[in-house]
Amino acid sequence: MEFCDECGSMMKTDDEGRWVCGSCGYRKNRDTATDEGMITTTAQEETDVVDMSESEEDARPTTTAHCPECGNDTAYWYMQQIRAADESETRFFVCTECEHKWREDDH
């Protein structure tokens, strides 16, 4: 990895093997002595991206939780940091029947 001498941003390699800053456009030649063993990656093709949207619902974890709306006893759950970093995460539940959403705090 190389950083720009001008602005400090991370640099990439161009087709000619030179370092190019994506922010300010600064260019410099690569030092082959220090680049030994370096691997240059290419951008990911759109066809390489896996679409998980169809199976996303099946991948959500479930638990036994009583829905206050319909009385169902199964819900999907996830955790999210919504307060300060030194506070615990909040657990959210989504009913598997009526999709009612509620939260559980540690207070």
Order of alpha helices (4+ residues) and beta strands (2+ residues): beta-beta-beta-alpha-beta-beta-beta-beta
